[in-house]
Amino acid sequence: VIEDTAGLEYELTQSMKKLKGEKKPVGVVSGHQGPSLSQGLSALKEALPTYDLREIPVSSPVPSDLAALLVVAPETKFSEQELKNLDAFVLRGGSLGIFGGSMKVSLEGGEPSAKAVDSGLQPLLQGWGLTLNQDLVADWQCGRAPMRGPFGITVAVPYPPVPIVALDDKAREHPVLFRLASAPLPFSSSVKVGSKLKGVKGVKVQRLARSSENSWKMTGADIALKPRDPRQWEVSGKTGPFTLMAAVEGRIPSAFAQSMSAAGSKEGGEAKSKGKARVLLTGSGTFMRDELLPPPNQRGNRELSGALALALNAVDWLAQDSDLIAIRAKNVEDPALEVPAAVREAEDAARNAVGAQDKAGVEKALEKRKQALEVWKQKKAAYRWINTLGVPFFFAIFGFLRWRIRNARPARA
């Protein structure tokens, strides 16, 4: 029984791919205290039933049968040999995705925080002209987080550590961001894209996602991330936009080409990759974690939030399997930036009432927010039915009128 057609095309296509029984192997680097497939990335694994996700140590050469290799939020340092094994994998034409690795974000307890870590990935990334900075980008174009007020009432407040990146038409053409209006990149470090590969024949370097002009960098030994009144966030230093995601594609040269030629060694393989290799660097790996992905519904499927669509698109692009990307784009939930003005005004009124310790005002504002959300829900349902039934109906009327007009012409003659 089909109770809801939302996402039906995506589910059918995914089911047909599963019936083929061909699962591409995708590796997740293990051994560096990052999230694992059993703890932290279990939701991502469930959302990728057409892939065979497996944990891979990189202390030895990476298996050549992998369609892609993911490095997600490592917290301990990679050895020189491990970096060379990653480089050798890319030189064989492999696809490498690096998601975070310069900041450790702790969300446990009531005091979330972040601190810098040295994952040792910089020598590898800098060989391709990329740098993952030890900072967190905060942005006023952001998501919202619950904050408990003085009366014990929870109010949603803007949360700058979770930037919502608005994507332009050029960025939305890339498969990782295909047709997404916006993409959440929570707790993301900034990415520097240098000119090292500029002009290298057969290599394409792209900046895919940037924060807004109203963004800034948070740095320090221990960065407090507890939700607070918007007026308490300290904006310091240079403002944005800052690059949060970059991609390299083509016959990528070895990250250690110069050091190898200086030493007279060819360790790691050829100077350039065999065939078309791909490297994706994102300042955050948090959007892939279980805590930030939507829970499964009654049918066991997860709603395609912007974060989940971004994670799945990234894996599909790296694995060079784009069958589901275009269909997925049709089913992503409403962009977080398109919250109705009435909802935002009610939330602002609730925050002001909390600051004034007006309990009655808080309750009144929250009731207005509830009503505004209900009106928004009804409008979305109306638009859905108009698109589903209204457009075909008007086309049918137009076709009928054209048919009558064409049949009437001979009679007048």
ABEGO torsion letter per residue (X at the ends): XBABABGAAAAAAAAAAAAAGBBBBBBBBBGAGBBBAABGAAAAAAABAABBBBBBBAABBBBAABABBBBBGBABBBBAAAAAAAAAAAAAGBBBBBBEGABBBBABEABBBBBBBBAGAAAAAAAAGBBBBBBBBBBABBBBBBBBBAAGBBBBBBBAABBBBBBBAAAAABAAABGBABBBBBGBBBBBBBAAABGBBGBBBBBABBBBAABBBBBEABBBABBBBAAABBBBEBBOBBBABBBBBEBBBBAAAAAAAAAGBABGEBABBBEBBBBBBBABAAAABAAABBBBBAAGBBBBBAAAAAAAAAAAAAAGBAAAAAAAAAABBBBAAABBAAAAAAAAAAAAAAAAGBAAAAAAAAAAAAAAAAAAAAAAAAAAAAAAAAAAAAAAAAAAAAAAAAAAAAAAX
